[in-house]
Amino acid sequence: MNKAIGILGGMGPQATVDAMSKIIKNTPAHCDQEHIPVITVSIPDIPDRTKSIINQDNEPLKKMSEYLRILENADVGCIIIPCNTAHFWFDQLQQLTHTKMISIIDANANFIQKSNAKEICILATSATISTELYQKKLSDNHISYTVPESDVQQQIMQSIYKYKSGDIQESKKIMIDIIRLYDFNPDRKFLLACTEIPLILEDLIKEYPELFIDATDVLIRNAIEWYQNGHQEMPS
């Protein structure tokens, strides 16, 4: 058995559970022993990533660095972070550990490049949009993209925070209304680039799976492939 996949979670807790669930669902196992070992750190006191980026402080990095050590000491084989906005600090975190880390941004940019999507509509937190975490990668790969207008972006944040606060139904209503602002065009894919958004839109995704790219799911599939290929090398 290869070393465990490590999950640096807690951002938020439900998104962390979703990542774990997707590892199980995407693993072709026939019994308990064939499943992938996973060690998860889900300590939710990591400061709000969007607010820290807006305030230009590194408070989340301090906490993530602390919890990264737990996974490193557990001798996991690789580490994933089921939070898109947290990838603002991805390179700094990778420099702090010899353990391989898999980027949700890189995984999705590579996936989109191989897909038949002609245009990507990025749905994410305001911080992920403003720091252009995805825009830079998509531009480098010559992939067309759009981001929501500022008033729509505010509604996206409202939906995300309502979900985190437990107001699930209102959160879903807001996000579904946002999706309905767009024509359902088979050439356009919605990149769900906040780990709460696939949870908010789970019913719509089941109805129109061809319209959406679940960034969490792509990350998990990359981590599973990495595990199954037995790659245990250290990053350069």
C-alpha positions in Angstrom: 0.0 0.0 0.0 1.3 3.4 -0.9 1.5 6.3 1.5 -1.8 8.0 2.4 -3.3 11.0 0.6 -3.2 14.0 3.1 -6.0 16.5 3.1 -5.4 20.0 4.5 -9.0 20.8 5.1 -11.4 22.8 7.4 -12.0 25.4 4.7 -14.9 24.8 5.1 -15.6 21.5 6.9 -18.4 20.4 4.6 -16.1 20.9 1.6 -13.6 18.7 3.3 -16.1 16.0 3.9 -17.1 16.3 0.2 -13.5 15.8 -0.9 -13.2 12.7 1.3 -16.5 11.4 -0.1 -15.3 11.9 -3.7 -12.1 9.9 -3.0 -14.3 7.0 -1.9 -16.8 7.4 -4.8 -14.0 7.6 -7.5 -12.0 4.7 -6.2 -12.7 1.4 -7.9 -12.6 -0.7 -4.7 -14.5 -3.9 -4.0 -13.8 -4.1 -0.3 -12.6 -1.9 2.6 -8.9 -3.0 2.0 -8.9 -1.7 -1.6 -9.8 1.8 -0.7 -7.1 4.6 -0.5 -5.7 5.5 2.9 -6.5 9.2 3.7 -5.3 11.3 6.6 -7.4 14.5 7.0 -6.7 17.6 9.1 -9.9 19.5 9.4 -9.3 22.3 11.9 -11.7 25.1 10.9 -10.0 28.0 12.8 -8.1 29.0 9.7 -9.0 32.7 9.1 -11.3 33.5 6.2 -9.2 33.4 3.0 -11.2 36.0 1.0 -11.1 38.5 3.9 -7.4 38.0 4.4 -6.6 38.5 0.7 -8.7 41.7 0.7 -7.0 42.9 3.9 -3.6 41.9 2.5 -2.6 39.8 5.5 -1.2 36.3 5.7 -3.1 35.0 8.7 -4.4 31.8 6.8 -0.9 30.9 5.8 0.3 30.8 9.4 -2.5 28.4 10.4 -2.2 26.3 7.2 1.6 26.0 7.8 1.0 24.7 11.3 -1.5 22.1 10.1 0.7 21.2 7.2 3.2 19.9 9.8 0.6 17.4 11.1 0.3 15.8 7.7 4.0 15.9 7.1 4.7 14.2 10.5 2.1 11.6 9.5 4.3 10.8 6.5 1.5 11.2 3.9 2.5 10.7 0.3 0.9 13.8 -1.1 -1.2 16.7 0.1 -4.3 18.3 -1.4 -6.2 21.4 -0.2 -9.9 21.3 -1.0 -10.2 25.1 -1.0 -9.5 27.1 -4.2 -8.9 30.5 -2.6 -6.3 28.9 -0.2 -4.2 28.2 -3.3 -3.2 31.9 -3.3 -0.6 30.6 -0.8 0.0 27.3 -2.6 3.6 28.0 -3.7 4.6 29.2 -0.2 3.1 26.1 1.4 4.9 23.8 -1.1 8.2 25.5 -0.2 7.6 24.7 3.4 7.3 21.0 2.9 9.2 18.2 1.1 5.8 16.4 0.6 4.3 16.5 -2.9 1.3 18.8 -3.1 -1.2 18.7 -5.9 -2.7 22.0 -7.0 -6.4 22.3 -7.7 -5.6 25.2 -10.1 -3.1 23.2 -12.2 -5.3 20.1 -12.2 -8.3 22.0 -13.5 -6.4 24.0 -16.1 -4.9 20.8 -17.5 -8.4 19.1 -17.4 -10.0 22.1 -19.3 -7.2 22.2 -21.9 -8.0 18.5 -22.7 -11.8 19.1 -22.8 -14.0 20.3 -25.6 -15.0 23.5 -23.8 -14.8 26.6 -25.9 -15.5 29.0 -23.1 -15.2 28.7 -19.3 -17.4 30.8 -16.9 -15.5 30.9 -13.6 -17.7 30.8 -10.5 -15.6 31.4 -7.4 -15.0 33.6 -4.4 -14.2 37.2 -5.0 -10.7 36.6 -3.8 -10.1 33.8 -6.3 -11.4 36.0 -9.1 -9.5 39.1 -8.0 -6.2 37.3 -7.7 -6.7 35.7 -11.1 -5.7 32.2 -9.9 -7.6 30.6 -12.8 -7.5 33.4 -15.3 -3.7 33.3 -15.5 -3.6 29.6 -16.1 -6.4 29.6 -18.6 -4.8 32.5 -20.5 -1.5 30.6 -20.6 -3.3 27.7 -22.2 -5.2 30.0 -24.7 -8.6 29.1 -23.2 -11.4 31.7 -23.3 -13.1 32.5 -20.1 -15.5 35.0 -18.5 -16.0 36.1 -14.9 -19.3 37.4 -13.5 -20.1 41.1 -13.4 -19.5 42.7 -10.0 -23.1 42.7 -8.9 -23.4 39.0 -9.8 -20.1 38.3 -8.0 -21.6 39.8 -4.8 -24.5 37.5 -5.0 -22.1 34.5 -5.4 -20.4 35.5 -2.2 -23.7 35.9 -0.5 -24.7 32.4 -1.5 -21.4 30.9 -0.4 -21.5 32.6 3.0 -25.2 31.6 3.5 -24.2 28.0 2.8 -21.4 28.2 5.3 -23.8 29.7 7.9 -26.3 26.9 7.5 -28.9 28.8 5.4 -28.8 26.0 2.8 -32.1 26.7 1.0 -31.5 30.4 0.6 -28.0 29.7 -0.6 -29.2 27.3 -3.3 -31.9 29.7 -4.4 -29.4 32.5 -4.9 -26.9 30.4 -6.8 -29.6 28.7 -9.1 -30.9 32.2 -9.9 -27.4 33.2 -10.9 -27.0 30.2 -13.2 -30.3 31.0 -14.9 -28.8 34.4 -15.9 -26.8 32.5 -18.5 -27.9 30.7 -21.7 -27.3 26.9 -21.4 -24.8 26.7 -24.2 -23.0 23.3 -24.7 -19.8 25.2 -25.7 -19.7 26.9 -22.3 -18.8 25.2 -19.1 -19.2 26.6 -15.6 -16.1 26.0 -13.6 -17.2 25.6 -10.0 -14.0 27.0 -8.5 -15.1 27.3 -4.9 -15.5 24.0 -3.0 -18.9 25.0 -1.6 -20.4 25.7 -5.0 -20.7 22.1 -6.2 -22.5 21.4 -2.9 -24.9 24.3 -3.4 -25.6 23.3 -7.0 -25.7 19.5 -6.5 -29.3 19.1 -7.7 -28.7 21.2 -10.9 -25.4 19.3 -11.6 -27.3 16.0 -11.5 -29.8 17.5 -14.0 -27.2 19.1 -16.3 -23.9 17.4 -15.6 -22.5 18.4 -19.0 -22.6 22.1 -18.1 -20.4 22.0 -15.0 -16.8 21.3 -14.1 -16.5 20.5 -10.4 -13.0 21.7 -9.4 -13.0 19.5 -6.3 -13.8 16.4 -8.4 -11.0 17.1 -10.8 -8.5 17.6 -7.9 -9.6 14.3 -6.3 -9.3 12.4 -9.6 -5.7 13.7 -9.9 -4.9 12.6 -6.4 -6.3 9.2 -7.0 -4.4 8.8 -10.2 -1.2 9.9 -8.4 -1.8 7.4 -5.7 -2.6 4.5 -8.0 0.5 5.2 -10.1 2.6 4.8 -7.0 4.4 8.2 -7.3 6.1 8.8 -4.0 8.9 11.1 -5.2 9.7 14.4 -3.6 9.0 17.6 -5.5 12.0 19.3 -7.1 
